[in-house]
Amino acid sequence: MSKCCCNYVFATNWQLVQWGESPYRQVSQISITDDDAQVNRKLPKELLLRIFSFLDVVTLCRCAQVSKYWNLLALDGSNWQRVDLFEFQVDVKASVVENISKRCGGFLKALSLKGCQNITDEALQKFSEKCRNIEVLNLDNCKKLTDATCASLGLHSTKLQQLDLSCCLCITDNALKFISKGCHHLKHINISWCHEVTNDGLEALAQGCLKLEDFICKGCSQITDVGVGHIAVHCKNIRRINLHSCQNITDDGLKLLGEHCHDLAFLCVSSCQRLTDQSLVSIANGCPALKTLEVANCSHLTDNGFQALAKNCHVLERMDLEECLQITDSTLNYLASYCHHLTVLSFSHCELITDEGIRHLGSSVCATEQLQVLELDNCPLITDASLEHLMGCQSLERIELYDCQLITRQGIRRLKNRLPNIRVHAYFAPVTPPASVGGGRQRYCKCCVIL
């Protein structure tokens, strides 16, 4: 079904059912005739409704056009508990959201309007009034929405648990204040790239949403250690924090996380370039349950910080250390010795790593039993010897070797012979650059090898 056709169904077909009646009574308003399909006569309508509940949005709209009986089955509110309009994105009009809210009412628990840039505050206000049982709401990149939408959510959506406001550029601190007053069950919020949000908004959010578990605020340039402190102190259930590209965060903010967030399992501070080893020490001392750490492009971190982390955070599973330029083989040695659950590791652009570090890693418990992904792009000192050290890693599924100039095709073939299911991504430059024409400079591409 085309997007236009689907929009038409949304906008018109909800009037066929009087909202407020039970779904079974709604369907019974139309009798089954002799001309109807056998499936309608053989299966009870309760079972048909159950079957329809597994269909996606587009399929339900198609079924709604088969017959009047199927129209009632397909468009019954009980089948529309989770609606994702991402496939339609900017084509979705405000009237579609309003009509969904009228049809679904109290049934609707999850709605994704990700990328629907034509949605307005007025549509979301009507939605929040009708769908008061909503638990999951994704408004990512709905650029026309303002604080008025959050005012309506705070007033009506008291059961809301997950809210995504990323890239809603008109959102300010007032939006978070409205949410904090009414959405006390909120567990997940994403305010990434909402540049108008400051520490004041985080203070209100933290004080009103004490059940918060996931906090994501990538690229929020006005948030500082003070705002992080509000989340750390008040949200005792916090498990996941993403501060990617929050460039005003320093060691003081990470110290507060270490002091208060002892159950923290996920931390991303990539591109927070003011952090030093003291941040890693704080996390090591206070967050022993940490499973994922992303510190890409934190160039001040050294072996000393990762040594402390490895000694205390033994359940680490995923680490992104891309462009941590100062780490050496010593970091790999400590991770191999203390962290036996690692499954994904990125050391891309860690230019001081050598074959010796890979040897420690390859002989560790984590590598031989757990490691699935290893990224070594732009590690200029590693050679085919590193691949030899990894041949015992039976769980290894993918290895990245882009621009590792000392890795050869022969070395990759030997690794593939030992681990036939592994995917190896690598670049190889041509043996000689192609001749330039007319004396000018001529660019040439490297050969990408995916084995």
N, C-alpha and C positions, 0 to 999 in steps of 0.2 A: 504494500500500500504506500502511495506517495505521502510525503509530509503534509501536503495540502489536504489530501483526503482524510488523513488521520486527524488533523486539526478540525475538519468539518464534523467528524464523528464526535469529537470532544465537545464541540460547541453546540451541537443540536440534539444528540440522542439522549442526553440525560433527562430531558423533559418527559420521556416515555414512562418513567417510573415515579410515582409519588413518594418522595423521600419520607422516611419515618416508619414505613411498614417493614415487616420482616422480609428477608429475601425470598423465603419460600412462598409467602403470601403474594409477593409481587409477581413471581413467575406463574402462580396459579391463576392469575387474572386472564391469561391467554390459554385457551384449551388446545390440546393436541388433536389435529385432524388426521384423517386417513391419508392425506397427501404428505404428511410429515415423514421424515426419515425414520427408519426402523430404530435408530439409536435413541430417538426421542421417546418412542413408545416402550422400548425394552428397559431403558435405564431410568431409575427414579430421579427426579429433579435434584434431590440432595446430592446424589453421586455425580450428576452432570456439573453441578456447581463446584463440587470438589475438583473435578477434572479441569474446569476452566480456571481454577485458582492457580494452576501451575503455568499458565500461559503468560507471555510477555505482553507489553502494551500494544505493539503493532498487531500481533496475532489476535488479541482480544477485539481490536477494532475491526479486523477482517471478519471475525466470527459474528460480530454485531450486525453485519450487513447480509448474513445468510437468510435469516427469517426473523419474524417478530419474536418467536419463542427464544431463539438464540440471542437476539438483541437484548432481551431481558436477562438472560443468563450471563452474557459477556459483560454487560455494563452494570451488573449488580455491584453495589458498593463493597460487598464482602470480597470481591475479586481484585479490588484496587487498594489493598493495604500498603503496597510498595510500588511507587511509580517513579520511573526514571525517564526524563525527557531529554537526556543528553544527546540522543541520536538526532533530535530536531533542532536543538540549540537555538540560534538566533531567529529561526523561523517561528518559534512558539510565540503566540500573542498573549496578551494579558487575559483576554476573554477565555482562553483555554484553561488557564490556571483557575479562574473563577468558576468555570463550569465543572472542573474536576472537584473542586472543593464542595460544590453543591451536591454532586452525585455521591462522593465518597463520605463526606461528613465525618462522623466519629469513627469510621472504619480505617481511615488513612493513618498509617503510622510512620511511613518513610516517603519522602519526596525529594528527588534530585532535579534541580533546575540549573545544573552546572552549564555555564556557557550561554544561558538564555538571556541575551543582553537586552531584549525588548521588554522584560518584565519590570513592572513599576511598583512603587510603594502601595498604590491603591489596590492592586491585585493581591499583594501579600497581606494587606490588612483584611480584606474579605476572606482570604484563605485562613488566616489565624482565627477569625471569628467562627468559621464553620468547622474547621478540623482541629478540635481542641485536644485530641489524643495523639497529635503528632509527636514522634520521639526522635526522628532523624530528619534533618533539613539541610540540604546542600544548595547554597546560593553562590557558589564559586563563580566569579567573573560576571555576576549580574550587576553591571556597572551603573545602572540607573537607580539602584536601591540606596536609600539614605537611612539616617537614624530613625525615621518614622516607621520603617519596617520593624526594627528592633523594639520600638515602643509597643507595637501591636503584639509582637511575640511575648514580650514580658508581661503583657496584660492577659493574654489568652492561652498561651502555650506553656502551661505550667508543668506538663509532662515531658518537655523537651530534654533530650539527653545528649544529642550530637548536633552541633551547629557549625557550618562551614561558611565563613564570610570572606574568604581569601579573595583578593583583587577587587573587593567592593570599595572603591577608592574614596567614596563619599562618607564612609563610616568614620565616626569620631568617638571620643571618650563617652559621649552621651549614650551611644548605642550600648556599650558595655554596662553602663549604669542601669539602663532599662532592663537588660537581660538579668542582671544581678538581683533586681527587685522581684522578679517573678519566676525565673527559671532555676529554682533551687536544686533540681535534680540533674543539672547539666554535668556531664562527665567529659565531654570532648568539645573543644572549640578551636577553630582555625581562623586567625585574623592576619594571615600572611599578606604582606604588601599593603596593609592598611596604614598608610604613612601618617595619618592624622591621629592615630592612637598613641597615647603617652602613658607615663607611669600612673597618672590619676585614674585612667580607665582600668588599668590592671588592679589597682587597689580596690576599686569598687567591685570588680569581677571576683577577686579572691575572697573578699569579705562576704559576698552573697552566694557564691557557688562553691560551697565547701566540699562537695563531692567530686570536684574536678580531678580527672585522672590524666587526660591528654591535653597539653597546651602547646599550640603551634603558632609561632609569630615570625616566620621568616621575613627578613627584609624590613622589619619595623624599625626605622632609623631613629625614632625618638625614645625608644625603650632603653633604659639603663639598668645598672645593678639594683637600683631602688625598686623598679618594677618587678624584676626577677625575685627580689626579696619578698615582696607581697605574696607572690605565688608560693614561694617556698615555705613561708611561715604559716599561712592560713590553709593551704590545700594539702592536708595530711595524706590524702590518698593518691597524690600525683605519682604517675608511673612513667610518663613520656613527656619530654620537653624538647622542642625544636627551636633553636635560636639562630638558625642559619642566617648569616649576613647581618646580624644585629651588631654593628661594628662598635657600639658604645659599651658593650659588655666587657668587663675586665675580670681579673682574678677574684675581686671582692664578690661579684655575683655568683661565681662558681663556689666560693667558700660558703655562701649561704645555702646553696643547694646541698653541699656536703654535710652541713650542720643539721638540716631539717628534712631532707628528702631521702630517707634511708631505704625506701623501697623502689627507688628510681631504677628502671630497667632499660630505658632508651634515652640517650642524650646526643643531640646534634648541636655542635657549636662551630661547624665549618665556616670558614671565612670570618670568624671573629678574631681578627689578627692582633688584638692586644693581649691575648691570653699567653701565659707563660707556664712553666712547669708547676708553679704553685697551684694552678687550677687542677692539674692532674693529681697532685698530692691531696687536695681537698676532696676530690671525688673518690680517690682510693680509700681515704680514711672514713668516709661517710656513706658510700654507696656500694656495698659489697655485692648487691644483687644485680649490678649493671650487666646487661647482656649485649647491648649495641652502643658503640661509641663512634661518632663521626666527627673528626677534627681536621678535615681536609683544608689545606691552605692556611694552617696555623703554623707559621714558619718559625715561631719562637720556641716551640716545643722541642725537647731534646731527649736523649736516652734516659736522663735522670728521672724525668717525669713518668715515662713509660715503665721504668723499673719499679717505681712505687705502685703504679697502677697494676702491673702484672702480679705483684706479690700479694695484693689484697682483693682483686676482682677476679676470682678464679672461674666464674661462670660466663665470662665473655664469650660471645658467639660470632659477632660481626664487628669488624673494625675498618674504618676508612681513614687511612693516614696519608692520603695523596698530598703531595707537595709539603710534607713535613720534612723540610730540606736538611735538617740537622741530625736526623736519626741515622744510626749506623747499624752494623750487624749486631751490636749489643742489644738493641731493642728486640730483634728477632730471637735472640738467644733467651731473653727473659720470657717472652711470650711462649716460646716452645717449652720452657721449663715449668711454667706455672699455670698456663691457660690451656686446658686440655679439651675444651669444647668448641674451639674456633672452627667455624664453617666457611666464613667469607672474610678475606683479607685483601686490602688494597694498599700497595706500596708504590703506586705509580708516581713518577717524578721524585722518588727518594734516591737521589743520585749517588749516595755514599754506600748503598747496599752492594755487597759483593757475593760471590759464590759461597763464601764461608757462612754468611748469614742464612742463605738458603739451605746449606747443609744442616745447620742446627734445626731449622724449621722442618725440613724433610724427614728427619729422623725422630721427630717428636711424636707423642701419642696423638695429639690433635691432627697432625698431618696424615698419619698412616690410617687413622680411623674416622676422622670427622671432616677434614678440610675438603670443600667442594669447589670453591672459586678462589683463584689467586691472580691478582692484577699486578703486573710488573712493568707496565708501560714506561718507557723513557728511563729505565735503569741501565745506564751505559756500561756499568762495570760487570754485569753478569754475563756469563758465557754458557756454552753448552754443558759445562760441568754442573750448572744449576739444574738443568733438566735431568741430568743423571741422578742428582740427589732427590728428585721428586718422583722417581719411578716406583717407589714403594707406596705412594699415596693412592690407594685403591679407590677412595671416594672422590677423587678429584674429577670434576666434570668440565671445568673451563679454566683456561689460563690465558691471560692477555700479555702479549709480548711486543706491542707496537713500539717501533723505534728502539729496539734493543739491538744495537748494531753488531754485537759480538755473538748473537744467536744465529745459527745457520739452519738451512733447510734439513741438512743431515741430522742435526741434533733433534729437530722436531720430529723427523721420521722415526728416530730411535725411541723417542718418548711415546709416539703413537703406537709403535709395535708393542710396547709394554702395557700401555693404557689405551686400547683401541677405541674406547667410547669417549675419550676426552675431546673437547673442542679447543683448538689452538688458534688464536687470532694474532697475526703478525704482519708486519710490513717488510718488504725487501726492495731496496732500490735497484734499478737496472745496473748491470755491470759497468756500462759507460753511459754518460748522458748523451742524448741525441744531439747531433750536430746542429748548431744554430744557423739560421738562414739570414743572410744579409748582415752578418756581424753583430746583430742585436742579441740581447739576452733572451733565452727561451726557457720557459718553465717545463718541468716534466713531473709526472706523477709516479709515486712509488706503487709497487704491486702489493695489493692486499691479499693475504693468504688466509683462508678460513678452512682449517682442516678438521 
